[in-house]
Amino acid sequence: MARTDKAMRILSTQLELLRGGKVYKKSYCKKNEVSARTFDRDIVEIRMSLSESFSGQEVKYVRNENYYYLDKPDMIKPLTAIEASFLLEMIKTCQVLQREEYVGMVDSIVKATELNRRQSLEKMAEEYKKLDIGVSEDAMLKMLWDLLQCVVEQDKIRIHFKDKRKIELAPVFLWMYQDKIYLFAYKERTLNVYSLQEMDWFTLLGSKYPRELQEKFYKVSCEQIHKRIKNMEESKEEE
């Protein structure tokens, strides 16, 4: 009986905290007819339960008023079914993903979708996985993430291309166009564009480039960006 009382006591207290309520030690002990030490043990169990759920929520104590409350982090809003289906359609035609990367992204999108629509999206996702998609031989997502960090940190890099070229660059932006990903980067003061599919690997040079280069790129119009990409692809075909 005591165990049931304890379980119900902890459950009702955890629900009160989840609702945004405050739990005062003195009134808790009086209401549940327990000692202050038992109260402390109950709080420890609630904290352990929350930590095991990986929710990011934490029971905190306000010393001057002697009460506990649940500190809730900003909750991430789930994707709507419309947003999720749009993303699924986008990656379906992407030519830079390996098969494993594609399947992983499909699963991640579904899991990030609102619960009441997730079941129907799961059925859609299973059909998507049957498609012969994931044509890239290279793991592009890792390189994409690493390059994005270089852009954010304004790191100069040396890119090693598959054709054995080595070029030192200041990467300023990554752009997806017609299912491919391109890096815009300055070689000295000249803006160039490179396809990620041509890259083998890159290294950091240990130096930074000025923020002005990024600001200079932001003034380039979408039309000019697409024109640069087309010119680059056409020059490759001529070679």
N, C-alpha and C positions, 0 to 999 in steps of 0.2 A: 504493500500500500504506500509505504514511504517513497519507494522508487517512482511509482505512478504520480504521486503528489509532486515529486521533484521534477519529473519530466514535464508535467503540465505547467508547473510554475515557470520553468525555463522557457518553454514554448510560448506561453502567454506574454512573458516579458520580452522575448525576442520580437514577437509580432507588434507589441507596443512600440518598441524602438524603430521597427521598420515603418510604422505609420507616422514616425516623426515625433513620437512622444518622449517625455522626460521621465526617467526612473530615479526617484529619490530614495536614498538608502534607508532613512528612518521610517518612511511610510511603507516601504517594501517589506521591511522586517516586521512591522506591526500587522500589516495585511496578511502576510503569509505565516506569521507566527514562527519566525526563524531568527537565528542570531546574526549579528553583524558579520561573523566569520563565514557563516553559510552564504550570506549575500555575496561576499567577496568571491567565494568558490563558484557561485552561480554566474557571476559576471565573467569569470575566467572561462567557464564552459561556453558561454555565449560568444566570447571573443574567438575561441578555438573553432567553433562551428562556422563563424563568418569567414575566418581565414581559410578554412578548408573549401569554402564555396568559391574562392577566388573572385569575389564580387568587388573587391577594393573597398568595401565598407568597414568602418572601424568604430568600435565603441570608445567614446572619449568621456573624460571626467572633468566637470567644472567644480574646482575645489572650493571657491568662495560660496557657492550655493549648494554644494554637496549633492549634485545629481549627475546622472549619466545620460548620454544621448548618442545617436548614431550619426556619424559623419559620413554623408553620402557623397561620393565623387560625382562630377558631372556625368550623367548617363549619356552614352552615345545613342543617338536616335537611329533605329534600324532603317534599312532601305525599304522603300515602298516596293510593291510588286512591279510597278511601272519602271522604277529606277533599276531594279534588278534585271528585268527582262531586257532593258536597253543595254546594260553592261554585258549581258550574255550574248546579245546580238553583235556587239562591238568586237568582243574577243573571238567570236566565231570566225571572223574573216582575217584575223591578225596573222601575219606570216612570220612573226619573229618568235613565236612560242614553241617550245618543245611539247611533245604530246603530254608528258608528265606535268609540265607547267600549266598547260591548258586545263587539264582535268582538275588540278589543284585549285586553279582560279575559279572554275565553275562551282566547286564545292564551297569555297570561301564566300562567294557571292550569295549562294543559297542560304548559308548559315547566318549571314548578316541581314537577312530579309525579315520583315515583320512576321511574327509567329502565325497569325491567322491566314497568311497566304503562302506559307512556306511549303505546305504539302503539295500544292499544285505546281509550284516551281520545282520541287524535287522531281516530279514526273517529267517536266520539261527538260531538266538538267540531265536526266538519264538518257533522253533521246539525243541531246547535244553530244554526250560522251560517245555515242555510237558513230558519230560523224568522223570521217577521216581528216581530222584537224590536228595540227601540231607538226608543221613541216620543217621547222628549223632544226638543224643538227647541233646548234650551239645553245648553251644555257644563257639566254639573254637577260632574264630578269635580274640576276645578280649583278651583271655589268651595268644595267640600267640604274639600279639602286646606288651602286658605287659612284657612277658618274653624276647622279643627282646630288650626292653628298659633296662632290667636288664643286659643283655649281653653287650650292648653298654656302660652302666655306670659301669660295673664290680661290681654290687651289689650282696652281699650274700643274699640268700633267705632260707625260710623254707617252704617246700612243704608239703601240707596236701593231702594225697592220699585217694582214695575212699575206700580202705581197712583199713582205719584208721591209716596207718603209717604216721609218721612225720619225715622228713629228712632235715637236714641243708646242703645246697649245694652252690657251686660256679658255676653258669651256664656260659658255654663258647660258645655254638653253638646250633643252631636248624637245623635239617636235615630232609628233606622229602624223604621217601623211600617206594616204593610200596604203594603209596596213603595214607600213614600215616606220622605223624609228630613226631619226636623224639627230646628230649632234651639231649644234652651231657653236663655233669656237673661233677665237682670234689667233691668228699666227702673226705675231708681232702686232701690227695695227690693222691687219686685213681680216675681214670676216669671211670664213669659209664654212662649208657644210660637209659632213661626213656621215655615211651610213654605218650604223652599229654593226651590220652584218659583215662589213669589211674589216672590223677590228678583231684583233686576236686577244690582246690584253693591254693594260696601261699601268704606269707607275707615277707616283707623286714626285714632284721635283723639290718639294720642301719650301716652296715660296708661294706668295699670294699675288694675285693680279688686282688692279684697282677696280673699285666698284663702278667707276665711270664706264667701263667696257660693257657691263650689263645694262646700264642705263642707256647707252648708245644703241644696244641691240633692241631694247624695248620700243625704240622709235621707228623700227623697221616694220612696215605694214605686212599683214598676212599675205597679200598679193605678191609682195616682193619676196617673202620667205618661200612661197610655193614656186615662184619663178626660179629662184636659186636652186631649189631641189630638182626641178625639171631640167634645168641646164646641166646640173651635175650628172644626173642619170643619163641624159642624152650624150654627154661627152664620154661617158663610160662605154656606151653602145658603139660609138664611133671608133673607140680604141680596139 
